[in-house]
Amino acid sequence: MTNSSEKIILHDNVTVGDAGRLRFAGVDTAALAKKYGTPLYLVDADRIRCRIALYQTEMKAAFGGQSRPVYAGKAFCVKAIYRIMAECGASVDLVSPGELFTAKEAGFPLERAFFHGNNKTDADIALALDSGVGCFVCDSREELIALDRLAGERGIRQTILLRVTPGIDPHTFAAVTTGKVDSKFGSPIATGAALDLTKLALQLPHIELVGFHCHIGSQIFDVSPFADAADVMLRFIASVRDETGFVASVLNLGGGFGVRYTESDPAFDYAAAIRSLADAVRRDASANGLPMPTVLMEPGRSIVADAGMTLYTVGTVKEIPGFRTYVSVDGGMPDNPRYALYRSVYTVVNATHADRAPDRAVTVAGRCCESGDLVAEGARVATPERGDLLAVLVTGAYNYSMASNYNRIPRPPVVFLSNGKDELVVRRESYEDLVRNDL
């Protein structure tokens, strides 16, 4: 466990321990690097349990009824995370047959799963139906017709939500904004397409429509866009009632609450945000003459991001006078592509000398034969040397799940930390793994 007297860096599970070495979730990072090697993904499993419990407690209290979080597995998807979600009684959001298979292999009860995707194939739909997935989140006319046919062949009636786009721009980075009218996801309310799709769903004999889903984006530190989306969605639900007589009982507002990656990011009170959003939903439901719906949210990043850390070993330190200093590490864009894709900013710490002042601005470079293979630019760290450990904080979301084998580099292992103990949950890939499917 974390010692309360230790210096905290960014989040309270990152501290400075004996001999100035960095500790994560109460465990010495140097000892973990020695045991497992680097690059190394570390995950604070206790933090994940606490965060999902916070969402469960606050959503039930604020929204009432069966309202609950639905963990968005795309943020971090391994069997071990689904075992935690099963243990916590959580629901999960699956966006591909691979995620579905992972959850199934972990023993997760799939009746608590929501199956997403903007282009489910017939094979995807069949796998989900045969696996007993509780609810489909349907995205198109083609999917509705295929699902009705395949469910009919099995003699079942499948519960669904319809994904619609409310036209809300939360003013985040465009690549993670999915609630605007022009989107590959869902059907827009503004054009009438969402109402047409609703009427189709209500006519199909092997589909049971229970409500609607939207998702406006991610890394949002303001409740207002979610409240705006809820207002649009509830007015849409009221218009559907007036047009068809159907009253949706479930409203899924998606995910998107922000996470603190650097000191410049604001601290975010998830409990207060949930309570504020519940007040807005209750007010808008009443204004539209609707009963309070069961409200679902799909946190992913805010469940796992600050539960993660990646450790690297420094190789070369190359100073280009008048320009910059490159610090090359034994990982890079294969294990963390987010800087190359989004210019995502991280906090970087010299884990070997975490007690020293961050006196050097450096560019952290990966080992790939690719000039864009960078993890951070302008990161301030205690002057590093070959053999030092560098820690990149808040890498629990969209790092392992987006990892690749670019340049034929094996993916790192994943180690869970709980109650001061470490557990290997994903083995380091071997070179043999890289060629296993080659013929």
C-alpha positions in Angstrom: 0.0 0.0 0.0 1.1 3.6 -0.5 2.8 5.2 2.4 1.1 8.5 3.3 4.4 10.2 3.9 5.7 9.5 0.4 5.9 12.3 -2.2 3.0 11.9 -4.7 3.6 12.5 -8.4 0.4 13.4 -10.3 -1.8 10.6 -8.8 -1.8 9.2 -5.3 -0.7 5.7 -6.6 2.5 7.1 -7.9 5.0 8.0 -5.2 8.8 8.3 -4.5 10.1 5.6 -2.3 13.4 4.4 -0.8 16.7 5.6 -2.5 14.6 8.0 -4.6 13.1 5.2 -6.7 9.6 5.4 -8.1 6.8 3.3 -6.6 3.5 2.4 -8.2 0.6 1.1 -6.3 3.0 0.7 -3.4 5.5 -1.4 -5.3 9.1 -0.5 -6.2 9.2 -0.1 -10.0 12.9 -1.0 -10.1 12.1 -4.4 -8.5 9.3 -5.0 -11.0 11.6 -4.1 -14.0 14.3 -6.4 -12.7 11.7 -9.3 -12.3 9.8 -8.8 -15.6 12.1 -6.8 -17.9 11.1 -3.7 -19.9 9.1 -2.4 -21.7 6.5 -3.3 -19.1 2.9 -2.5 -18.6 1.9 -2.1 -15.0 -1.8 -2.0 -13.9 -3.1 -1.0 -10.4 -5.9 -3.5 -10.1 -7.1 -2.1 -6.8 -7.6 1.4 -8.4 -9.7 -0.2 -11.1 -11.9 -1.9 -8.5 -12.3 1.4 -6.6 -13.2 3.4 -9.7 -15.8 0.9 -10.9 -17.3 0.8 -7.4 -17.5 4.6 -7.3 -19.4 4.6 -10.6 -21.7 1.9 -9.4 -22.5 3.5 -6.0 -22.9 7.0 -7.3 -25.0 6.1 -10.4 -27.4 4.0 -8.4 -27.8 6.7 -5.8 -28.1 9.6 -8.3 -30.1 8.1 -11.1 -31.9 5.4 -9.1 -33.3 2.0 -10.3 -31.0 -0.2 -12.3 -28.8 2.7 -13.5 -25.2 1.5 -13.7 -21.8 1.9 -15.5 -21.0 -0.3 -18.5 -17.2 -0.7 -18.7 -15.9 0.1 -22.2 -13.5 -2.7 -22.9 -11.9 -1.1 -25.9 -9.9 1.1 -23.4 -8.1 -2.0 -22.0 -9.1 -5.5 -23.0 -7.5 -8.6 -21.5 -9.0 -11.6 -19.8 -7.9 -10.3 -16.4 -9.9 -7.1 -16.7 -13.1 -9.1 -17.4 -12.5 -11.2 -14.4 -12.4 -8.0 -12.3 -15.6 -6.8 -13.9 -17.3 -10.1 -13.2 -16.1 -10.0 -9.6 -17.5 -6.5 -9.2 -20.8 -7.3 -10.8 -20.3 -4.8 -13.6 -21.6 -4.7 -17.1 -19.3 -4.4 -20.1 -19.4 -2.8 -23.5 -17.9 -5.0 -26.3 -17.1 -3.5 -29.7 -15.8 -6.5 -31.7 -16.0 -10.3 -31.8 -12.4 -10.4 -30.5 -13.4 -8.4 -27.4 -16.5 -10.7 -27.0 -14.3 -13.8 -27.3 -11.9 -12.4 -24.7 -14.7 -11.7 -22.2 -16.2 -15.2 -22.9 -12.9 -16.9 -22.3 -12.5 -15.0 -19.0 -15.8 -16.4 -17.9 -17.6 -13.1 -17.9 -21.4 -13.5 -17.8 -22.3 -12.3 -21.3 -25.9 -11.5 -20.3 -24.4 -8.4 -18.8 -22.7 -7.5 -22.0 -23.6 -4.8 -24.6 -22.4 -5.5 -28.1 -21.5 -2.4 -30.1 -20.1 -1.9 -33.6 -21.0 0.2 -36.6 -20.6 -2.7 -39.1 -21.4 -6.0 -37.5 -21.0 -8.8 -40.0 -23.5 -11.7 -40.0 -20.7 -13.8 -38.4 -20.3 -11.2 -35.6 -24.1 -11.2 -35.0 -24.3 -15.0 -35.0 -21.4 -15.3 -32.5 -23.0 -12.8 -30.2 -26.4 -14.4 -30.4 -24.9 -17.9 -29.8 -22.9 -16.6 -26.9 -25.9 -15.1 -25.1 -25.0 -11.5 -25.3 -27.6 -9.5 -23.3 -28.1 -6.5 -25.5 -27.1 -5.3 -28.9 -26.4 -1.6 -29.6 -27.7 -1.4 -33.2 -26.2 1.1 -35.6 -28.0 0.8 -38.9 -30.9 -0.4 -41.0 -28.8 -3.3 -42.4 -27.9 -4.5 -39.0 -31.5 -4.4 -37.7 -32.6 -6.5 -40.7 -29.8 -9.0 -40.3 -30.2 -9.3 -36.6 -33.9 -9.9 -36.9 -33.3 -12.6 -39.4 -30.6 -14.4 -37.5 -32.5 -14.1 -34.2 -35.5 -15.5 -35.9 -33.5 -18.5 -37.1 -32.7 -19.2 -33.5 -36.2 -18.7 -32.2 -35.2 -15.8 -29.9 -36.2 -12.1 -29.5 -33.1 -10.0 -29.0 -33.0 -7.0 -26.7 -31.5 -3.9 -28.3 -30.7 -0.2 -28.0 -30.5 2.0 -31.0 -27.4 4.2 -31.4 -28.4 7.8 -32.4 -26.3 10.9 -32.8 -27.6 14.0 -30.9 -25.5 16.5 -32.8 -23.5 17.6 -29.7 -19.9 18.9 -30.3 -18.1 18.7 -26.9 -15.1 20.7 -28.3 -12.6 17.9 -27.9 -10.0 16.7 -30.3 -11.9 15.7 -33.5 -10.6 12.1 -33.7 -12.4 11.3 -30.4 -15.6 13.2 -31.1 -18.4 10.9 -32.2 -21.7 12.6 -31.3 -21.9 15.1 -34.2 -24.3 14.7 -37.1 -21.5 13.8 -39.6 -20.3 10.6 -38.0 -19.9 7.0 -39.0 -21.6 6.0 -35.8 -25.4 5.9 -35.3 -28.2 7.7 -37.0 -28.7 11.4 -36.7 -31.7 12.8 -34.9 -31.7 16.0 -36.8 -32.2 14.5 -40.2 -35.1 12.2 -39.2 -33.0 9.1 -39.8 -33.1 8.1 -36.1 -36.9 8.2 -36.0 -37.1 6.1 -39.2 -34.8 3.5 -37.7 -36.8 3.4 -34.5 -40.0 2.7 -36.5 -38.3 -0.1 -38.3 -37.0 -1.6 -35.1 -40.5 -1.5 -33.5 -41.9 -3.5 -36.5 -39.4 -6.3 -36.5 -40.7 -9.4 -34.8 -37.5 -10.8 -33.3 -36.2 -7.5 -31.9 -37.1 -5.9 -28.6 -36.2 -2.2 -28.6 -35.8 -0.9 -25.0 -34.0 2.4 -25.4 -31.4 4.5 -27.1 -27.7 5.1 -26.9 -25.4 8.0 -27.7 -21.8 8.9 -27.3 -20.5 12.4 -27.8 -16.7 12.0 -27.3 -14.0 11.4 -24.8 -11.6 13.2 -22.5 -14.3 15.7 -21.5 -13.8 17.6 -18.2 -17.2 19.4 -18.2 -20.6 18.0 -17.4 -22.4 20.4 -19.7 -22.0 18.6 -23.0 -23.4 15.4 -21.4 -26.3 17.4 -20.0 -26.9 18.9 -23.4 -26.9 15.4 -25.0 -29.3 14.1 -22.4 -31.6 17.0 -23.1 -31.6 16.2 -26.9 -32.0 12.5 -26.2 -35.0 13.0 -23.9 -36.7 15.3 -26.3 -36.2 12.6 -29.0 -37.6 10.0 -26.7 -40.7 12.2 -26.1 -41.1 12.7 -29.9 -40.9 8.9 -30.4 -43.6 8.4 -27.8 -45.8 11.0 -29.5 -45.2 9.4 -32.9 -45.4 5.7 -32.1 -46.6 5.3 -28.5 -43.3 3.6 -27.6 -41.6 4.9 -24.4 -37.9 4.1 -24.0 -37.0 2.7 -20.6 -33.2 2.9 -21.1 -31.0 5.9 -21.9 -27.3 5.1 -22.5 -25.3 8.3 -22.4 -22.0 6.7 -23.4 -18.6 7.5 -21.9 -16.2 10.3 -22.1 -15.3 11.8 -18.7 -11.7 13.1 -18.7 -8.6 11.8 -17.0 -5.6 13.8 -15.7 -2.5 13.0 -17.8 -0.4 16.0 -16.7 -0.3 18.6 -14.0 -2.0 21.1 -16.4 -5.1 18.9 -16.6 -7.8 19.6 -14.1 -8.6 17.2 -11.3 -12.1 15.8 -12.0 -14.7 14.8 -9.4 -16.5 11.9 -11.0 -19.0 11.6 -8.1 -20.0 15.2 -8.3 -20.3 15.0 -12.1 -22.6 12.0 -11.9 -24.8 13.8 -9.4 -25.0 16.9 -11.5 -25.8 14.9 -14.7 -28.5 13.1 -12.8 -30.1 16.4 -11.8 -30.2 17.4 -15.4 -31.7 14.1 -16.6 -34.4 14.2 -14.0 -35.3 17.7 -14.8 -35.4 17.1 -18.6 -37.4 13.9 -18.1 -40.0 15.7 -16.1 -40.1 18.6 -18.6 -40.9 16.1 -21.4 -43.5 14.2 -19.4 -41.4 11.1 -19.2 -40.6 8.7 -16.3 -37.0 8.7 -15.2 -35.2 6.2 -17.4 -32.6 3.6 -16.4 -29.4 5.5 -17.2 -26.3 3.7 -18.4 -22.9 5.2 -18.9 -19.8 3.7 -20.6 -16.7 4.7 -18.8 -13.5 3.2 -20.1 -10.6 5.6 -19.9 -11.8 7.0 -16.5 -11.8 3.4 -15.1 -8.4 2.3 -16.2 -6.2 5.2 -17.5 -4.6 6.3 -14.2 -4.4 2.7 -13.1 -1.7 2.2 -15.7 2.0 2.9 -16.1 4.6 1.9 -18.6 8.3 1.3 -17.7 11.1 1.6 -20.2 14.9 1.3 -20.0 17.0 4.2 -21.4 19.4 3.3 -24.2 21.0 6.3 -26.0 20.9 9.9 -24.9 21.6 12.1 -27.9 22.0 15.8 -27.6 21.7 18.0 -30.7 23.0 21.4 -29.5 20.5 24.2 -30.3 17.7 21.7 -31.0 16.8 19.0 -28.6 18.0 16.0 -26.6 16.7 12.6 -27.7 16.3 9.9 -25.0 15.7 6.6 -26.7 14.0 3.8 -24.9 13.4 0.1 -25.6 9.7 0.6 -26.5 7.9 3.3 -28.4 5.0 3.5 -30.8 4.3 -0.2 -31.0 3.4 -0.2 -27.3 2.0 3.4 -27.2 0.9 4.8 -30.5 -1.2 7.6 -29.0 1.5 10.3 -29.4 2.0 9.4 -33.0 -1.7 9.3 -33.7 -3.0 12.2 -31.5 0.0 14.0 -30.1 -1.3 12.9 -26.7 0.7 14.4 -23.8 2.0 12.3 -21.0 3.9 12.8 -17.7 7.3 11.2 -17.9 9.4 10.4 -14.8 13.0 9.2 -14.4 11.9 6.3 -12.2 15.5 5.6 -11.1 16.0 9.1 -9.7 12.4 10.1 -9.0 13.6 12.2 -6.0 15.6 14.5 -8.3 14.3 17.7 -9.8 13.1 17.4 -13.4 16.0 19.5 -14.8 16.1 18.4 -18.5 13.6 18.8 -21.3 13.8 15.8 -23.6 12.2 14.1 -26.5 11.5 10.4 -25.6 12.0 8.4 -28.7 11.2 4.8 -29.5 13.3 2.1 -31.1 11.5 1.8 -34.4 12.9 2.7 -37.8 10.4 5.6 -38.0 11.0 9.3 -37.5 7.6 9.7 -36.0 8.2 7.0 -33.3 8.0 9.3 -30.3 6.4 9.0 -26.9 6.8 12.6 -25.7 8.4 15.9 -26.7 9.5 18.5 -24.3 9.1 16.2 -21.3 10.9 17.5 -18.2 12.8 14.7 -16.4 15.7 14.3 -14.1 18.7 14.0 -16.4 18.7 10.4 -17.6 21.6 8.1 -18.4 21.8 4.7 -20.2 20.3 2.1 -18.0 17.9 4.4 -16.1 14.2 3.5 -15.9 11.7 5.9 -17.5 8.1 5.7 -16.4 5.3 7.1 -18.5 2.3 7.7 -16.3 -1.4 7.2 -17.0 -1.1 4.5 -19.7 -3.9 2.2 -18.7 -6.2 3.2 -21.5 -5.6 2.8 -25.2 -2.0 1.7 -24.9 -2.0 -2.1 -24.6 -5.3 -2.2 -26.5 -3.8 -0.3 -29.5 -0.4 -1.9 -29.4 1.1 -3.5 -32.5 4.1 -5.5 -33.7 5.4 -2.8 -36.0 9.0 -3.5 -36.9 8.4 -7.0 -35.7 8.7 -5.9 -32.1 7.1 -8.2 -29.5 4.4 -6.6 -27.3 5.3 -6.2 -23.6 3.8 -8.2 -20.7 1.1 -6.9 -18.4 1.5 -7.1 -14.7 -1.4 -6.5 -12.2 -0.6 -5.0 -8.8 -2.9 -5.6 -5.9 -2.3 -5.3 -2.1 1.4 -4.8 -2.7 1.7 -8.0 -4.8 2.4 -8.5 -8.5 0.7 -10.9 -10.9 1.6 -11.6 -14.5 -1.7 -11.5 -16.5 -0.3 -11.3 -20.0 3.0 -12.9 -21.0 5.7 -11.0 -22.9 5.4 -11.9 -26.6 8.4 -14.0 -27.9 10.0 -13.9 -31.3 8.4 -17.3 -31.9 5.0 -15.6 -31.2 5.7 -13.2 -34.0 6.1 -15.9 -36.6 3.5 -18.3 -35.2 0.9 -17.7 -38.0 3.4 -17.3 -40.8 3.4 -20.1 -43.4 
